[in-house]
Amino acid sequence: MTFDPNAAAQPGSGIFGLPHSVNDARVVLLPVPFDATTSYAKGAARGPAAILEASKQVDLFDIETGKPYEQGIAMVEYPKQVAEGLARWNRDAARLAQPIIDAAGAASTPRLKKALGQVNDLCGKVNSLVYLNAATLIRDGKLVATLGGDHATPYGAIQAHAEAFPKLGVLHIDAHADLRRAYEGFTWSHASVMFNVLENLPIQRLVQVGVRDFCEEEYELITGSKGRVITHFDPHLAAAKLHGVHWQQLCAYIIRDLPGDVYVSFDIDGLDPALCPHTGTPVPGGLCFHEANALLRSVVESGRRIVGFDLNEVAPGPDGSEWDANVGARLLYKMIGWALLSWEKKRK
């Protein structure tokens, strides 16, 4: 049957209602339904499935980016054994982590210390799984995007992109700096992902946008990084807008420190929490949808290339609310569209 991009998504269709397989898709989405170290409200593990479902309501023609679907978009379906194993790792790690989280990270007893080690090992297994899948897809010429899960989940994908694209820069949109060292004792905490990226991976620069919730230790790391970390704090951006600085000017200011190849790491809580009320750690403030989109557009219009990206912390409501996934699916389609355009622009 001929695919009709103007028709409703067909039963059994893939992401965005598309018929593509991983083999024939240019863009491949790697779902990571894992949120074991989430310290406030869980639910992000259900994000990839919720986005998949919500994506089938997204119209495929985009007034800004055209027809991203034409290049093929597919989501990885793990073999049954892998999918069941990942789900088991999440259940086991979450169960082991909860007493440590309840103790505010004070793993002072032998039982809690053992549990902490087990959680770190399980998170390490997730990192390895994501890394191996992402690295293989990149070698196959795919544009790879990771769908979390909590914000710890894309670490393996960032590792794979850093190896494939030397002098990589990371554009990090988030309410949080994620620069804590082993938060609550968890080496691979969602609050530590960018600390681990800086500590372990050869990225050239980390540029953060929307950060408004961070500790003093993280602030000291930023200010002492000698320019390797540049953080555009949300209160400063808001003050500039209140004084009449246009968002487009701020976008140009934000992206000026990024190298030619950019990996975008997007925690949905970087947006105004009205757009993601069920995310794990919502914080007042943040970007509106159009500001986030304009920032991505600015990266592309500057001639930089988006070589990979992730979207994390999208959590459906406990009452079945689809709003968070609806926003996430539409943001994801924008990210795909801008990333594809950045490659086309680079080739010209």
N, C-alpha and C positions, 0 to 999 in steps of 0.2 A: 504493500500500500504506500502511495506517495505521501510524504510528510507535508502537512499543511501548517505553516507557522502561525496562521491566523485562527486556527481551530482550537478548541479546548483540548487540554492534555488527555491523551488516551490512557485507559487502564493499563497498568503494567509498564508505562513509559518511565524513562529515567529522569534525572535532575532537569528541572524546567520543562518537563514533558517531552524531552528530546529522545530520539531513537538511537543515539550514538553509543558505541562501545568504547572501552578504553583504547583499543587498538586504532580506531579511526578518529579519535578525538584529539584535537590540538591541546585542549585544556582538560586536565585530569584533577579531580578533587579527591583528596585522601581523607576520609572521615576518621576521627579519633575520639570515640565516645568514652572519655575517661575524665573523672573529676575527683579523684580520691583525696587530694590534699586541700580541696576547697574548704576554707576556714570559716565561712559565714553561712551561705545558703547553697546547697547543692542543686543540681538540675542540668548543668551544662553537658553532662554525658548524654542527655537526650537531645542535645542541640542538633547534631547532624541529621538525625531522623526527622526532626521537626522542620528543619530547613528544606530537606528533600520534599516533604509533603507540601509546605507552603510555596515552594518554588514553582509548582505547577499552576499557580495563579498569576505568575509574572508574565506580562506581555513581552514577546521576544524582540519586537522592534523598539529600539531606544533612540530617542531624539538626539542624544549627544554622541553615542558611540556606535550607532548604526545597527548592525546585525551580528553581534558576537556569536550567536548560535551557529552561524554558517560555517565556522571553523571547527565545530564539534566540541561539545562539552559532555563529560561523563564522570560519574562518581564510581570509585573503586568499590566492588563488592568482594569482600574477603571470602576465601574458602571457608566452609562451615567450621572447620577445626580452628582456624585462626580467629574467626569472629567469636566463637564460643570461648576461646582462650582469653581474648581481650576483655570480654565481659566478665570472665572469672577474675582476671587480674584486678579489674576495677572494683568488683564486690569485695575481694579479699583485702585489697589495699585500703579501701574505705573503712572496712570493719576494723582493721588494725590501727588505722590512723585516728579514728574518732576519740579513743581514750587519751591519746596524746594531745589532740586539739582541745579536748575538755580540760586538760591539765595545763593549757596555755604553753605547750611545748616543753614542759618540764618532765622529760623522760628520765625520772630519777630512780625508778625501780628496775630491777633486772628484767621484769616482764615487759615494761614499756620500752626499755632499751632494745630488747630483742625485737619488739614490734616495729620500732623505728627503723632498724636495719632491714627488716623484711619489706617495709613500705618503700624504702629507698631502692631496694633490689627490684621490686615490681615496677616502679617508675622507670628504672633503668632499662627494663625489658621493653617497656612502651617506647622509650627513646630509640632503642635499637630497631624495633619493628618499623617505626616511622622513618628512620634514617634509611634503612635498606630499601623500603618501598619508594621513597622520594628520590634517592640516588639512582635507582633503576629507571624510573620514569624520566628523570632529567636526561640520562644517557640516551633514552629513546627519543629525545627531542620534544618532550612534552613540557607545557607550561603547567607547573604543579602548584596547587593550592591546598592547604591543610584546613580542615574544618574540625575545630574542637567542640566539645571538651573544654576543660579549663585551659588557662594560658600557658601551663607547663607543656601541653601536648605538642606544640610545633617545634620544640627544641631540635629534634632529630632532622626535621625538614630544613630548618635554618642551617644546621651543620652541613647538610647535603648541598645546599645552595652556596654556602661559603666556600666549599671545596670546588664547586663547579665554576664559580664566578669570582675570580680574585679581585681584591679591592672592593668588596661588596659593602654597601651602606645599608643600614636598617632604619626605616621610617616606622616608628612605634607610636601608635595612637591608642591612648589608654588613660583612664582616670588615675592609675597608679604607676609608680616608677618601675616596679618589679625588679628592684635592685637590692633586695634583702639577701643576706648571706644565710642560706639554709634556714629559711623561716620556720619557726616552731620545730627545728631540728631536721626538717625534710630537705634533703639536698636538692630535690627536683620540685620544690614547691612552685605553685602558680605565682607566688609573690617573689620568686627568685629567678625567673626565666631569663631576664636580661642581665642579671649578674652572671649567670652561667654562660650566656652568650659572650659577654665581655671577657670573662675569665678563660674560656676554653677555645673560642673560635677566632679566626683571623679577620674579623670584620674591621673595616677602615673607620667607620663612624656610626654612632647610634644617635639619631635625632628623634626626640620624643615630643609629642604634641598632646595637649589636653590634660596633662598631669596635675592633679589637685589634691591627692591624698598620698602622703609619703612621710617617712620618718627622718629624723635628723641624720642618722647614719647614711641613708640614701642621698640626702642633700649634700653631705660631705663628700660622698663618692663622686657625685656629679661635678661639684665645684673643684674637686681635686684631680679630675680626669685629664687635665691639660688639653681640653678640646675634643677628646675622643667621644665624650657624651655631651650633647647639647640639648637641653631640656627647655621647651617653651611652655612654661607653667600656665595653666588655665586662667588663674587670676590676672596674670600679666596680659594675656591675650584679651581677656574681657575688658580690662582697663583701657587698653589701646582702642578697642572698638567703641567704648563709651566716650573716648576723646576724639572720635571721628576718623580713625584709621580704617580704611577699607579692608575687608577680609582678603581681597585679592592681593593687596600690598603685603599683608601679613603672610600669605601663602608664599609669595616670592622670598620673603625674609626667612621663612622656615626652611624652604628647600635649598637655599643657596649653599648649605654646607654638606649636601648629599653628593656622593660621587656619581659616576655615570650609570652604574648598575645598582638598582635599589630593590631591596626586599621589604615588603610592607607587612608589618605585624599589627593586626587590628583586633583589639579587645573591644567588644561591643559597648562596654561601660565607658569608653571614651566619649560616647554620645551622651546627650541629655538623657537622664534616666526615664523621662516620659516615653522615650523610644525603646527602652529595654528595662521595664520595671521589674522583671523577674531574674535579671542577671545576678550572679553570685554576690557581688559587692557593689551595689549602686551608690553613686556619689552625686550630690547636686552639682550643677554646672555642666560643662562639656559642650561638645559641638552639636549643632543641628545637622540634619541629614544633608542639607545643601552645602554646608560648610565642609563637611567631610568629602563630599563629592568634588567640590571645587579644589580642595587640596590635592586629590588624586589627579584631577585634570591638570593642575599646575605642574605636577611632576612630569606628566607626559608632554605638555606644551614646552617645557624647558629643554626637551631633547633627551631626557634621562629615560632609561629603560627599566620597567618593572619586570624583574626576572622570576619572581615568585611571591607568594603572599599567603597569609593565613587569616582566618576569622574565628574568633573564640568567644566563649562565655555567653553564647546565645542559649537561653534557657526558657522552655515553654512554661507557662503558668501552671501551678498545681491544680487549678480549677479547669485546666484544659485550654486556657487562653492561647490563641495563636498569634497575638500581636507581635511578640518578640521575634518569632520565627518569620513572620511576614516582613518585618523590617530587615531582619538578617538576610533573607533571600534576595530582597531588592538591593541591599548593599552589596551582596556577593555578585550579583549580575553587573552592577556598576564597576566593581573591582575587576571582574573578568574583561569587561569591555575596554576599560582604560589600559589594562595590561596588554591586551592584544594590539591596541592602537600604538602603544609605545614601541612594540617590536616592529610594526609596519613603518613607523616614523624613523626608526633607527636604520632601516634598510634603504630608505630613500636618500 
